[in-house]
Amino acid sequence: MHVLIIGGNGFIGRNLTRYFTNAGDKVTVIGRSVSYEPVAGESFYSIQETGLNLIAGYLNQSDDYVVIDLAYTSVPNTSFDDPVKDFSENLYNVIRHLEFAKRIPVAKYIYISSGGTVYGNVASSPINEDCSNFPLSPYGITKMACERYVNLYHQVHGLNTGIVRPANIYGPGQKPFRGQGFVSTALGLAYKGEPAHVFGDGTHERDYLFIDDFCDGLNDIIKHGQSGHIYNLGSAQGVSTNQVVARINDLLHNEQIMLEVQHYPNRPFDVRSNVLDYSKVNALNGWRPKTTFNDGIAITQKWIREYMAANHL
């Protein structure tokens, strides 16, 4: 395949690049950075320096590209600070990316949505793709609007599309203190000797998916998924905030480090439970998560320790 990743500068994009280049696929990344260092077998275009129209002209017209759209300019928390910006920038960008996909030879366009924010409060658990959607954050509402545009380009323009709703992805390479990624930030805070801020009593459940399992699942959706369909990627296992903190403290016990917690009142947009049913993607090619949460957080802890030391944090 020739995989083209839009918004490939970050944690997920860098891991996908390694995943596909290790598999022998060609990879092209489009991102905002002007100091990006491509790995072997990868090409890079900075959207800050080269517009999408020019990039479309530079691409090999004999290749069939698999476009993975990761680009997003906000995270759930910041979407509340400026919901107008969250909606206008991100929806605008998705439409631009869909128009770009129309101009190049595309085998498939995959939009990475959000399994953690698009559903809202759902009575059933785990949540399947047919559940109703009433997001409780501007971030989730904008993701839903982007999904609708992806479906429009599938229905009206015949674009071969797929929508992926991932759980909370974590693992090595996810830098702490970026406003997204509780596992990495909580580990980073523990090494800094600072408390984690927890809203509510810590019993809220979330679905955590290790980055390697996400890459495997996305690959199956690309190769076996049906055009125009939506797929959850999660573990179907709920982990509470209290359980995350307890596991971190187990891991750090030998280093005589303990993560403290400061509790704050519940926020109205925090759902009690968000756990994803992955049976639809499992039916494609047998995908299921291979990495348990206990193993995945142990691997992540080692990376965070090295990252904190190397950056003197």
Summary of the structure (lengths in Angstrom):
residues: 313
radius of gyration: 19.2
end to end distance: 39.4
largest distance: 59.3
contacts: 1028
relative contact order: 0.13
helix: 42%
strand: 20%
